[in-house]
Amino acid sequence: MNFKKYIIHAGLMIITPFVSVSVSAAGLWLYEAATPEMGTASAGRNATANSASTASFNPAGMTRLERDELMIGIQPMYYKARFDIDDGSGSGGGDGGNAGGWVGVASLNYVHELAPDLKLGIASGSYLGLGLDFGSDWGGRYFVTEAEFLTFMTAVNLGYKVNEQLSIGGGVNIVYSSLTQKMQWNNPGTIPDSKIKIDDSDVGYGFNLALLYEFSPSTRVGLTYLSEVEFDFKDAVDTSSLVGGSGQLFADAKVDLEMSLPQAVSLSLFHQLDEKWALLGSAGWQEWSEFGKTDLKFSQQGKHQDDRDFNDTWSLGVGFHYQLSEPWILMAGVNYDSSPVSKKDRTIDMPLDRQIRYAFGASYLYSNDLTISAAYEFMDAGKAKVDQSGTATQGTLNGEFEKNYLHIFNVNASWKF
């Protein structure tokens, strides 16, 4: 292998850990969308279908709405991710402090009647994503210093009522994504560290399919499918600050990064037990094994793929509604998501573990035209032990996150026209 080809393969080893999304310290898919469904930890969200938020979760459910409806929500989140480095980690420096912080999310859902059995829905909001910021002087700086992947999705959907029991729906998903990842480069001798940065944005397209089946006025199930969404970040790698031989890493080759968000299937149940109580449940599957594969495309040297051995994930959730009085509905729920990565394959840029969500909320019918809802959720994102070996310039990184968690709040209002 000649020197030039060796440098390219070394660059592939260094950069591929950072091109996959580095977001929350658990699974990457945030169900929370600034809607009332967060009050049950999203259990039953594909079958609830009692507000404009069904435009996001199950467009077939739009046929249950009797009037046009607009819902707007805001959702601040606080994310805590603190990594404790064990003795023997090779690069010196501190633990990096809390790599999380506050993140804001907002959403909009609108449903409009085109015909008695045909509804149009528009849904906009965050698709998934959070970020990590360890700083430039922590002990794992040669693996990652900052990583952020943000997405914003707008879906245009139709829902059609086939008969009294069955409704179907679907539409187009337009997803904007922004990727930023940074690391320090360990220069030889006394030369100060250089930086490698990945920074780009792209728009991907996908689709969704849905159905809602009502066994009776008190019992219904919802089934949804989300397609894969592909992104291509063009010439995204900036190595301009590298010095010496390292500076030739990508001197004559543009580097494109290709990745995809996984397809997913979700099944939900809503069952009204009596005048006061309703039971909700959900089960889901996401193809994170495909997300773990990242392609790097060099303009002169062709394409290389890195497979991070991700696993497909599954989720289970259960919740309830309680009609406290005529205007008030109380909600609570719990949801479990499996980890997309095993301990042996876990890396600091994606310290993923299982997720457990605990949530409660309330909905208040202010008038026949206006409903106001609020919810709180605590997400336990696990501890995520990391034992990672890098290249000769990176060294090793061993340690464990303290229990990662998110505090999530939302308030939303829904107007009927």
Secondary structure, 3 states (H helix, E strand, C coil): CCHHHHHHHHHHHHHHHHHCCCCCCCCCCCCCCCCHHHHHCCCCHHHHCCCCCHHHHCHHHHHHCCCCEEEEEEEEEEEECEEEECCCCCCCCECCCECCEEEEEEEEEEEEEEECCEEEEEEEECCCCCEEECCCCECCCCCCCEEEEEEEEEEEEEEEECCCCEEEEEEEEEEEEEEEEEEEECCCCCCCCEEEEEEEEEEEEEEEEEEEEEEECCEEEEEEEECCEEEEECCCEECCCCCHHHHHCCCCCCEEEEEEECCEEEEEEEEECCCCEEEEEEEEEECHHHHCEEEEEECCCEEEEEECCCCCEEEEEEEEEEECCCCEEEEEEEEEECCCCCHHHCECCECCCCEEEEEEEEEEECCCCEEEEEEEEEEECCCCEEEEECCCCCCEEEEEECCCEEEEEEEEEEEEC
